[in-house]
């Protein structure tokens, strides 16, 4: 009876224990593999969301500005030469040979660009420009300013635009004082608008210089102020569409419009920037962090450029054609 009891109380053998441990380890390894795969998929999804968010925001932001480029309020006529002093403008973006005040007063040139170069390296973009095209947008705010208390057109050192059906003119913080440019600004409706001017370029993130970003120089008061639009935009290419015939649009790089990338005069030739009717734009979005186990060797074709990479960053190309309304 004792021998029988000992037989039934016997534990696992060494072989059985080893088999149990092996099975347990296999189960644990499988669980770790599933968790690792889920974690990797989650990070990939997060990076894809990052690309989508940054790229779409940047593209939508530029679309809104491009559609309104050249908006002059009530007037379709070319703006008057300003009769009030509008200088000095802090960090005004001036091309080679351009005189002070010529950039901010050049509302007739609603859109302008430079092809893979920095035309403002001597002033507003002396630092910060990394690569790609430079895009200039000039326009008025969509709504006129208040002319009753509180009056919104009298802020010192701020640029405005007075617009009527007959004419329009840039002025600097003179409120309701009459302007003496020709032709005279007369008749109703007549209103003052905020002047909005932007220079878009590819620079670096405010918080991390290693991360590219879409940036702009923005007219604030009487200064061109640097602002970050959105992080994670690595390159920008722009082409400009002109009607070659009644129905066909030909797209050109900035260097092919008016023969050269210059911004030195307010007087344009008959087939230059004032004939641009649409814009084709490419934006290349890039993740902020590298991804282990991933290799990107893609060549991204953007206008006249092919951008080839060989690293661990995920990227996505965004493109659109935008019609100018003005």
Helices and strands as residue ranges (DSSP letters): H 2-8, H 14-68, E 111-114, E 131-140, E 159-164, E 168-172, E 190-204, E 212-220, E 223-231, E 233-243, E 249-252, G 254-259, G 273-275, E 278-286, E 299-302, E 305-308, E 315-323
